[in-house]
Amino acid sequence: MTLEATATSANYGTTASGSSFYAAMRILPREQREAMFQIYSFCRQVDDIADSDGPRGERLAALQQWRDDIDALYQGRPPARLRDYVASVHTFDLQRADFLAIVDGMEMDVPQDIRAPDLATLDLYCDRVASAVGRLSVRVFGLPEGDGIELAHHLGRALQLTNILRDIDEDAAIGRLYLPREGLLHAGITSDDPLKVISDRALPKACASLVERARTHFAQADEVMARNSRRVVRAPRIMSKYYRAILQLLVARGFSAPRPPVRVSKIMRLAIVLRYAFI
């Protein structure tokens, strides 16, 4: 599961045209928009490999092929599926290490399903599948190097933690549990069986610390965006506001069973885009 480009990770589980990612990227100039959809497509494809039900060995081999293709791209021998990326890589100085980090993050789910990782492992996962996407994106948006890396760090983690809280039941159904071990133990939950954890009455307590962690990252991302030109942070601000709305809906709903899905209404999505893209 990744960042919704992370409208996918965010689990790249929705189509681009119906996602907050799509709405945020449509406001960009053509060259930037094309680069962002290339990044999206890359994330979508490697995420599909990690989330498929194929043999684990075949999935690992497919991810390794993506690493080889990224290496070839940066060695001046782009394979057919990455040929269109050449211009974007050069124009926006996209970094090979960030593409590879995304593949590494997807691979964390493949040898065995992630279940109750410790906080350090969870943070590494968020960095690879979400903040690495952000590090590519902020170069396209045109943020200064330092602020761009800081924004990617905080906003990527905020979005991914929101995804984790939103998709608890969906992830458990495929044998995954991203809630950190420390939070589960603090709530008195000792099992790492996803289906047992999501039915435990103490689940809301285990989720509470992750909610606060996400809120902290949102606030720190806001600080970075506030000191940069409104023009260069329009797209990340739309993503931030959309995901913050999801987090607020999750908190209002609560984490006790049953947990009906939460969705940001079309009116609210439109209001976010209008406010932060044009006003």
C-alpha positions as CSV (number, residue, x, y, z in Angstrom):
1,M,0.0,0.0,0.0
2,T,1.5,3.4,-1.0
3,L,0.7,7.1,-1.0
4,E,-2.4,8.1,-3.0
5,A,-0.3,9.5,-5.8
6,T,0.2,8.2,-3.6
7,A,-4.3,8.4,-5.4
8,T,-3.2,5.1,-6.0
9,S,-0.6,3.8,-2.7
10,A,-2.4,6.5,-1.2
11,N,-3.1,2.9,-1.8
12,Y,-2.7,3.5,-5.5
13,G,-6.2,2.0,-5.2
14,T,-8.3,4.4,-7.2
15,T,-8.1,5.5,-10.8
16,A,-6.3,8.7,-11.5
17,S,-9.4,10.4,-13.0
18,G,-11.4,9.9,-9.8
19,S,-8.6,10.9,-7.3
20,S,-7.5,13.9,-5.4
21,F,-4.2,13.4,-7.2
22,Y,-5.8,13.9,-10.6
23,A,-7.5,17.1,-9.5
24,A,-4.3,18.5,-8.0
25,M,-2.2,17.7,-11.0
26,R,-4.7,19.1,-13.6
27,I,-3.9,22.6,-12.5
28,L,-0.2,22.3,-13.4
29,P,1.4,23.6,-16.6
30,R,1.7,20.9,-19.3
31,E,5.3,20.0,-18.7
32,Q,4.9,19.6,-15.0
33,R,1.6,17.8,-15.4
34,E,3.1,15.2,-17.8
35,A,6.1,14.6,-15.4
36,M,3.7,14.1,-12.5
37,F,1.6,11.6,-14.4
38,Q,4.7,9.7,-15.3
39,I,5.6,9.5,-11.6
40,Y,2.0,8.4,-10.9
41,S,2.2,5.7,-13.6
42,F,5.5,4.4,-12.3
43,C,4.0,4.2,-8.8
44,R,0.9,2.6,-10.0
45,Q,2.7,-0.2,-11.9
46,V,5.1,-1.2,-9.1
47,D,2.3,-1.0,-6.6
48,D,0.2,-3.3,-8.7
49,I,3.1,-5.8,-8.6
50,A,3.4,-5.7,-4.8
51,D,-0.4,-6.0,-4.3
52,S,-1.0,-8.8,-6.8
53,D,-1.8,-12.3,-5.7
54,G,1.0,-13.8,-7.9
55,P,3.8,-16.0,-6.4
56,R,6.1,-14.0,-4.2
57,G,9.1,-15.0,-6.2
58,E,7.6,-13.7,-9.4
59,R,6.7,-10.4,-7.8
60,L,10.2,-10.0,-6.5
61,A,11.6,-10.7,-9.9
62,A,9.2,-8.2,-11.5
63,L,10.3,-5.5,-9.0
64,Q,13.9,-6.3,-9.7
65,Q,13.3,-5.7,-13.4
66,W,12.0,-2.3,-12.5
67,R,15.2,-1.6,-10.7
68,D,17.2,-2.7,-13.8
69,D,15.0,-0.5,-16.0
70,I,15.6,2.5,-13.8
71,D,19.3,1.9,-13.9
72,A,19.2,1.7,-17.7
73,L,17.2,4.9,-17.8
74,Y,19.9,6.8,-15.9
75,Q,22.7,5.1,-18.0
76,G,21.2,6.6,-21.2
77,R,19.6,3.3,-22.3
78,P,15.9,3.8,-21.4
79,P,13.7,0.7,-22.0
80,A,10.5,1.3,-24.0
81,R,8.3,1.7,-21.0
82,L,10.5,4.5,-19.6
83,R,11.4,6.3,-22.8
84,D,9.0,9.1,-22.2
85,Y,10.6,9.7,-18.8
86,V,13.9,11.0,-20.3
87,A,12.8,14.6,-20.8
88,S,11.3,14.8,-17.3
89,V,14.3,13.3,-15.6
90,H,16.5,15.9,-17.2
91,T,14.2,18.9,-17.0
92,F,13.4,18.4,-13.3
93,D,16.5,16.6,-12.2
94,L,14.6,13.6,-10.9
95,Q,16.8,11.4,-8.8
96,R,17.4,7.8,-9.5
97,A,17.6,7.1,-5.7
98,D,14.0,8.2,-5.2
99,F,12.6,5.9,-7.9
100,L,14.6,3.0,-6.4
101,A,13.4,3.8,-2.9
102,I,9.8,3.5,-4.1
103,V,10.5,0.0,-5.5
104,D,12.2,-0.9,-2.2
105,G,9.2,0.3,-0.3
106,M,6.8,-1.8,-2.4
107,E,9.1,-4.8,-2.0
108,M,8.7,-4.6,1.8
109,D,5.2,-6.1,1.4
110,V,6.4,-9.0,-0.8
111,P,8.6,-11.5,1.0
112,Q,6.0,-11.6,3.7
113,D,3.0,-9.3,4.5
114,I,3.8,-6.5,6.9
115,R,2.2,-7.1,10.3
116,A,2.5,-4.7,13.2
117,P,5.9,-3.3,12.3
118,D,7.9,-1.4,14.9
119,L,7.8,2.4,14.6
120,A,11.2,2.6,12.9
121,T,10.2,0.1,10.2
122,L,6.9,1.9,9.7
123,D,8.7,5.2,9.3
124,L,11.1,3.6,6.7
125,Y,8.1,2.2,4.9
126,C,6.4,5.6,4.8
127,D,9.6,7.2,3.6
128,R,9.9,4.8,0.7
129,V,6.4,4.5,-0.5
130,A,5.3,8.1,0.2
131,S,8.0,10.6,1.0
132,A,10.1,9.3,-1.9
133,V,7.2,10.1,-4.2
134,G,7.1,13.5,-2.6
135,R,10.8,14.0,-3.2
136,L,10.3,13.4,-6.9
137,S,7.2,15.6,-6.9
138,V,8.6,18.7,-5.2
139,R,11.3,18.9,-7.9
140,V,8.6,19.1,-10.5
141,F,6.7,21.7,-8.5
142,G,9.8,23.8,-8.3
143,L,10.3,24.1,-4.5
144,P,13.8,25.0,-3.2
145,E,15.9,22.0,-2.4
146,G,15.8,22.2,1.4
147,D,12.1,23.0,1.8
148,G,11.2,20.5,-0.9
149,I,12.9,17.6,1.0
150,E,11.3,18.8,4.2
151,L,7.8,19.0,2.7
152,A,8.2,15.6,1.1
153,H,9.2,14.2,4.5
154,H,6.3,15.5,6.4
155,L,3.5,15.5,3.9
156,G,4.4,12.0,2.6
157,R,4.2,10.6,6.1
158,A,1.0,12.5,6.9
159,L,-0.7,11.1,3.8
160,Q,0.5,7.6,4.2
161,L,-0.5,7.4,7.9
162,T,-3.9,8.7,6.9
163,N,-4.1,5.9,4.3
164,I,-3.2,3.3,6.9
165,L,-5.9,4.5,9.3
166,R,-8.4,4.7,6.4
167,D,-7.6,1.2,5.1
168,I,-7.3,-0.9,8.3
169,D,-10.1,-3.3,7.3
170,E,-9.1,-3.5,3.6
171,D,-5.5,-4.3,4.6
172,A,-6.5,-6.8,7.2
173,A,-8.6,-8.7,4.6
174,I,-5.3,-9.4,2.6
175,G,-3.3,-10.3,5.7
176,R,-1.6,-6.9,6.3
177,L,-1.5,-4.8,9.4
178,Y,0.4,-1.5,9.3
179,L,-0.5,-0.2,12.8
180,P,2.8,0.0,14.8
181,R,3.6,-2.6,17.4
182,E,4.3,0.0,20.1
183,G,0.8,1.5,19.7
184,L,-0.8,-1.9,19.8
185,L,1.0,-2.9,23.0
186,H,0.2,0.5,24.6
187,A,-3.5,-0.4,23.9
188,G,-3.0,-3.8,25.5
189,I,-3.2,-5.7,22.1
190,T,-0.6,-8.4,21.9
191,S,-1.7,-10.2,18.7
192,D,-0.4,-9.3,15.3
193,D,-3.1,-11.2,13.5
194,P,-4.8,-8.5,11.4
195,L,-8.3,-10.0,11.7
196,K,-8.0,-10.3,15.5
197,V,-6.6,-6.8,15.9
198,I,-9.3,-5.1,13.9
199,S,-12.0,-6.8,16.0
200,D,-10.3,-5.9,19.3
201,R,-12.2,-3.4,21.4
202,A,-9.0,-1.6,22.2
203,L,-8.3,-0.7,18.5
204,P,-9.4,2.9,18.9
205,K,-6.7,3.4,21.5
206,A,-4.1,1.9,19.2
207,C,-5.2,4.2,16.4
208,A,-5.1,7.4,18.5
209,S,-1.3,7.7,18.6
210,L,-1.2,7.3,14.8
211,V,-3.8,10.0,14.4
212,E,-1.7,12.4,16.5
213,R,1.4,11.5,14.5
214,A,-0.3,12.3,11.2
215,R,-1.6,15.6,12.6
216,T,1.9,16.6,13.6
217,H,3.2,15.8,10.1
218,F,0.4,17.8,8.5
219,A,1.2,20.8,10.8
220,Q,4.9,20.6,9.9
221,A,4.1,20.4,6.2
222,D,1.9,23.5,6.6
223,E,4.8,25.4,8.0
224,V,6.9,24.6,5.0
225,M,4.2,25.5,2.5
226,A,3.5,28.8,4.3
227,R,7.0,30.1,3.7
228,N,6.9,29.3,0.0
229,S,5.2,30.8,-3.0
230,R,1.5,29.9,-3.3
231,R,2.1,29.0,-6.9
232,V,4.6,26.3,-6.2
233,V,2.6,24.7,-3.4
234,R,-0.8,24.7,-5.0
235,A,-0.8,21.0,-5.8
236,P,0.7,19.7,-2.5
237,R,-1.7,22.0,-0.6
238,I,-4.7,20.5,-2.4
239,M,-3.4,17.0,-1.5
240,S,-2.8,18.0,2.1
241,K,-6.3,19.6,2.5
242,Y,-8.0,16.6,0.9
243,Y,-6.2,14.1,3.2
244,R,-6.7,16.2,6.3
245,A,-10.4,16.1,5.5
246,I,-10.2,12.3,5.3
247,L,-8.4,12.2,8.7
248,Q,-11.1,14.4,10.2
249,L,-13.8,12.2,8.9
250,L,-12.1,9.1,10.3
251,V,-11.8,10.7,13.7
252,A,-15.4,11.8,13.7
253,R,-16.5,8.3,12.7
254,G,-14.2,6.6,15.2
255,F,-12.3,3.3,15.0
256,S,-14.7,1.0,16.8
257,A,-16.5,-1.6,14.7
258,P,-18.4,-1.3,12.5
259,R,-16.3,1.1,10.5
260,P,-18.2,2.3,7.4
261,P,-15.9,3.8,4.7
262,V,-15.4,7.5,4.8
263,R,-15.4,9.6,1.6
264,V,-14.9,13.3,1.0
265,S,-17.9,14.6,-0.8
266,K,-17.7,15.9,-4.3
267,I,-18.8,19.4,-3.1
268,M,-15.9,19.4,-0.5
269,R,-13.4,18.2,-3.1
270,L,-14.5,21.0,-5.5
271,A,-14.3,23.6,-2.7
272,I,-10.7,22.5,-1.9
273,V,-9.6,22.7,-5.5
274,L,-11.3,26.1,-6.1
275,R,-9.9,27.6,-2.9
276,Y,-6.3,26.5,-3.2
277,A,-5.9,26.4,-7.0
278,F,-7.6,29.6,-8.0
279,I,-8.5,31.9,-5.1
